[in-house]
Amino acid sequence: MHRIGFFKIVCLLTNVFLLITSSYAPAQPHSISERPNVLIIECDQFRNDCLGINNNQVRTPNLDRLAANGMTFKNAFTPIPTCCPTRQTFLSGLWPEQHKGLWNYDITLPVATFESHTWTEDLRKSGYYLGYLGKWHVHPFKTPLDFGFNDYVPDLAYAQWRKAQQLPAVIPVKKDFLWMGGEDPAPLDKTHTHWLAQEAIAEMKKANGSGKPWHIRLDFVEPHLPCNPVKQFINLYNKDDMRSWPNFPDSFINK
């Protein structure tokens, strides 16, 4: 088992605890007010040392405030440090060796598709309304709608929305840093993260109108590379002031 510092794992574990404590309460009738709404916010490729509370070089005031008013896990573990099998484990509660994921289905060798039962299916059967927004990366052709969710706003919908806003279809990147990213020329309120957050707010209003308790999963791609922040965020940092990773100068001699 690998120890991992991703903030996404901290978010997931926090919300798993909330879900488990509500799902395994004694079997008895519940009113909507007694069955809590569950919001899971996931970030991708977010190390714990890229969070302001853990690194004074980083400015993440909103996440810092969330952490200050909640709970953080400083000894969290992931079942496997790879995207698809981790997401599959989170939905099924099974080790990758059990659901046969083991690696990403779209960038490596052929691998079994994810067909395991998920707790989201059970949550829907128990009377919850479920909405999923953003990155999926669990199954090559099945969507969250196949795993218990009532509604799904795919991440690719942003490209269509962005085009309708008459913004560049492709975010420009520097030629020598294609994978690392560049600057998004869009106004802040029309960037991908803000669009997805507004979609999530709309989904919450829709869920509230259903008369049911709800679970909504908001899944950001960011800050997964390529990273394309707007200029006002880029200007928060001076590259000459940034410290390198502690193990960056390692020569790997005898390793």
C-alpha positions as CSV (number, residue, x, y, z in Angstrom):
1,M,0.0,0.0,0.0
2,H,1.4,3.4,-1.0
3,R,1.3,6.5,1.2
4,I,0.2,9.5,-0.9
5,G,-0.1,13.2,-0.2
6,F,-2.8,14.1,-2.5
7,F,-5.4,16.5,-1.1
8,K,-8.0,14.6,-3.1
9,I,-7.5,11.6,-0.9
10,V,-8.0,13.8,2.2
11,C,-11.3,15.1,0.7
12,L,-12.5,11.6,-0.2
13,L,-11.7,10.1,3.2
14,T,-13.4,12.9,5.0
15,N,-16.6,12.5,3.0
16,V,-16.4,8.7,3.2
17,F,-16.6,9.0,7.0
18,L,-19.6,11.3,6.7
19,L,-21.3,8.9,4.4
20,I,-20.6,5.8,6.4
21,T,-21.7,7.3,9.7
22,S,-25.0,8.3,8.1
23,S,-25.5,5.1,6.0
24,Y,-24.9,2.6,8.8
25,A,-27.2,4.2,11.4
26,P,-29.8,1.9,13.0
27,A,-32.4,0.9,10.5
28,Q,-35.4,3.0,11.3
29,P,-37.6,5.6,9.4
30,H,-35.9,8.9,8.8
31,S,-37.2,12.3,7.8
32,I,-35.3,14.2,5.1
33,S,-33.9,16.5,7.8
34,E,-32.4,13.5,9.6
35,R,-30.7,12.2,6.5
36,P,-27.9,14.6,5.7
37,N,-27.0,15.8,2.2
38,V,-23.5,14.7,1.2
39,L,-21.3,16.9,-1.0
40,I,-18.0,15.4,-2.2
41,I,-15.5,17.8,-3.8
42,E,-12.5,16.1,-5.5
43,C,-9.4,17.7,-6.9
44,D,-7.0,15.8,-9.2
45,Q,-3.2,15.6,-8.8
46,F,-3.3,17.8,-5.7
47,R,-0.4,17.2,-3.3
48,N,-0.8,18.0,0.3
49,D,2.3,20.3,0.2
50,C,0.5,22.4,-2.4
51,L,-2.0,23.5,0.2
52,G,-1.5,26.8,2.1
53,I,-1.9,25.2,5.5
54,N,1.0,22.9,4.8
55,N,3.3,25.2,2.7
56,N,3.6,28.9,3.3
57,Q,4.7,29.5,-0.3
58,V,1.2,28.5,-1.5
59,R,-1.9,30.7,-1.4
60,T,-5.1,28.7,-1.1
61,P,-7.2,30.8,1.2
62,N,-10.6,29.1,0.5
63,L,-9.2,25.6,1.0
64,D,-7.4,26.7,4.1
65,R,-10.6,28.1,5.5
66,L,-12.4,24.8,4.7
67,A,-9.6,22.9,6.5
68,A,-9.7,25.2,9.5
69,N,-13.4,24.6,9.9
70,G,-13.4,20.9,9.3
71,M,-11.1,17.9,9.7
72,T,-7.9,17.0,8.0
73,F,-6.1,13.6,7.8
74,K,-2.3,13.7,8.1
75,N,-1.8,10.0,7.7
76,A,-4.0,9.1,4.8
77,F,-3.4,6.2,2.4
78,T,-4.6,5.4,-1.1
79,P,-5.2,1.9,-2.4
80,I,-3.0,2.6,-5.5
81,P,-1.5,5.9,-6.8
82,T,-3.2,5.7,-10.2
83,C,-6.3,7.5,-11.3
84,C,-8.8,5.0,-12.7
85,P,-8.3,2.2,-10.1
86,T,-8.4,4.7,-7.2
87,R,-11.7,6.1,-8.5
88,Q,-13.1,2.6,-9.0
89,T,-12.1,1.7,-5.5
90,F,-13.7,4.8,-4.1
91,L,-17.0,3.9,-5.7
92,S,-16.9,0.2,-4.8
93,G,-15.0,-0.1,-1.6
94,L,-12.9,-2.9,-3.2
95,W,-9.1,-3.1,-3.5
96,P,-7.9,-2.8,-7.1
97,E,-6.9,-6.4,-6.9
98,Q,-10.6,-7.2,-6.3
99,H,-12.2,-5.0,-9.0
100,K,-9.3,-5.8,-11.4
101,G,-8.6,-2.2,-12.3
102,L,-4.9,-2.0,-11.4
103,W,-4.1,0.7,-14.0
104,N,-5.7,3.3,-16.2
105,Y,-7.8,1.7,-19.0
106,D,-6.9,4.4,-21.6
107,I,-3.2,4.9,-21.5
108,T,-1.6,1.5,-20.8
109,L,-2.1,-2.2,-21.4
110,P,-5.6,-3.7,-21.8
111,V,-7.3,-4.1,-18.4
112,A,-10.7,-5.4,-17.2
113,T,-13.5,-2.9,-17.3
114,F,-15.0,-1.8,-14.0
115,E,-18.3,-3.7,-13.4
116,S,-18.4,-3.9,-9.6
117,H,-21.4,-2.9,-7.5
118,T,-21.1,0.6,-6.0
119,W,-22.4,2.2,-2.9
120,T,-23.9,5.0,-4.9
121,E,-26.4,2.4,-6.4
122,D,-27.4,1.5,-2.8
123,L,-27.6,5.2,-1.8
124,R,-30.1,5.8,-4.6
125,K,-32.2,2.8,-3.6
126,S,-32.3,4.2,-0.1
127,G,-34.1,7.3,-1.4
128,Y,-31.3,9.7,-2.2
129,Y,-31.0,11.9,-5.3
130,L,-27.5,11.7,-6.8
131,G,-25.8,14.1,-9.2
132,Y,-22.3,13.9,-10.7
133,L,-20.4,16.8,-12.2
134,G,-17.0,16.9,-13.9
135,K,-14.3,14.3,-14.4
136,W,-15.3,10.6,-14.5
137,H,-12.5,8.4,-15.6
138,V,-14.0,5.2,-14.2
139,H,-15.3,3.3,-17.2
140,P,-14.6,3.7,-20.9
141,F,-18.2,3.9,-22.0
142,K,-20.5,3.6,-19.0
143,T,-21.2,6.9,-17.2
144,P,-22.3,7.8,-13.6
145,L,-25.9,7.2,-14.7
146,D,-25.0,3.5,-14.9
147,F,-23.8,3.5,-11.3
148,G,-26.8,5.0,-9.4
149,F,-26.6,8.7,-10.3
150,N,-29.7,10.5,-11.4
151,D,-28.0,13.3,-13.3
152,Y,-24.6,13.8,-14.9
153,V,-22.9,16.9,-16.2
154,P,-19.8,15.6,-18.1
155,D,-16.6,17.6,-18.1
156,L,-16.6,17.7,-21.9
157,A,-19.7,19.9,-21.8
158,Y,-17.5,22.8,-20.8
159,A,-15.8,22.9,-24.3
160,Q,-19.3,23.4,-25.9
161,W,-20.3,26.1,-23.4
162,R,-16.9,27.9,-23.8
163,K,-17.5,27.9,-27.6
164,A,-21.0,29.3,-27.1
165,Q,-19.4,32.1,-25.1
166,Q,-17.2,32.9,-28.1
167,L,-14.0,32.1,-26.2
168,P,-11.0,30.3,-27.8
169,A,-11.8,26.6,-28.1
170,V,-8.3,25.6,-27.1
171,I,-6.5,27.2,-24.3
172,P,-3.1,28.3,-25.7
173,V,0.0,26.8,-24.2
174,K,3.7,27.6,-24.6
175,K,5.3,25.5,-27.3
176,D,8.1,24.3,-25.0
177,F,5.8,23.4,-22.1
178,L,2.9,21.7,-23.9
179,W,2.2,19.4,-20.9
180,M,2.8,21.9,-18.2
181,G,0.3,24.4,-19.5
182,G,0.0,28.1,-19.9
183,E,-2.3,31.0,-19.3
184,D,-6.1,30.9,-19.8
185,P,-7.2,34.1,-21.5
186,A,-10.8,33.7,-20.5
187,P,-12.4,35.9,-17.8
188,L,-12.2,34.3,-14.3
189,D,-15.9,33.7,-14.2
190,K,-15.8,31.8,-17.5
191,T,-13.0,29.5,-16.7
192,H,-13.5,25.7,-16.3
193,T,-13.4,25.7,-12.5
194,H,-15.9,28.5,-12.2
195,W,-18.2,27.0,-14.8
196,L,-18.2,23.6,-13.0
197,A,-18.8,25.2,-9.6
198,Q,-21.9,27.1,-11.0
199,E,-23.2,23.8,-12.5
200,A,-22.8,22.2,-9.1
201,I,-24.8,25.0,-7.5
202,A,-27.5,24.6,-10.1
203,E,-27.5,20.8,-9.4
204,M,-27.9,21.5,-5.7
205,K,-31.0,23.6,-6.4
206,K,-32.4,20.9,-8.6
207,A,-31.7,18.3,-5.9
208,N,-33.4,20.4,-3.3
209,G,-36.4,20.5,-5.5
210,S,-36.6,16.7,-5.6
211,G,-37.8,16.6,-2.0
212,K,-35.1,13.9,-1.3
213,P,-31.8,14.0,0.6
214,W,-29.0,14.3,-1.9
215,H,-25.4,13.3,-2.7
216,I,-23.6,15.4,-5.2
217,R,-20.1,14.7,-6.5
218,L,-18.1,17.7,-7.8
219,D,-15.0,16.4,-9.6
220,F,-12.5,19.0,-10.7
221,V,-9.7,18.1,-13.2
222,E,-7.6,20.9,-11.8
223,P,-4.8,21.2,-10.9
224,H,-3.9,18.1,-13.0
225,L,-1.5,19.0,-15.8
226,P,-1.7,20.8,-18.1
227,C,-2.4,23.7,-15.7
228,N,-3.9,26.8,-17.2
229,P,-4.7,29.4,-14.6
230,V,-5.8,33.0,-15.4
231,K,-3.2,35.7,-15.2
232,Q,-4.3,37.1,-11.8
233,F,-3.4,33.7,-10.2
234,I,-0.1,33.4,-12.1
235,N,0.8,36.9,-10.9
236,L,0.5,35.7,-7.3
237,Y,3.9,33.9,-7.7
238,N,7.4,34.8,-8.6
239,K,9.2,31.8,-10.1
240,D,12.5,33.0,-8.8
241,D,11.2,32.8,-5.2
242,M,9.9,29.2,-5.5
243,R,11.8,26.5,-3.6
244,S,12.5,23.3,-5.4
245,W,11.2,20.0,-4.1
246,P,13.4,18.7,-1.2
247,N,14.6,15.7,-3.2
248,F,15.0,17.5,-6.6
249,P,18.9,17.5,-6.5
250,D,19.0,13.7,-5.7
251,S,21.7,12.1,-8.0
252,F,20.1,8.6,-7.7
253,I,23.5,7.2,-7.1
254,N,23.2,3.5,-6.0
255,K,19.4,3.7,-6.4
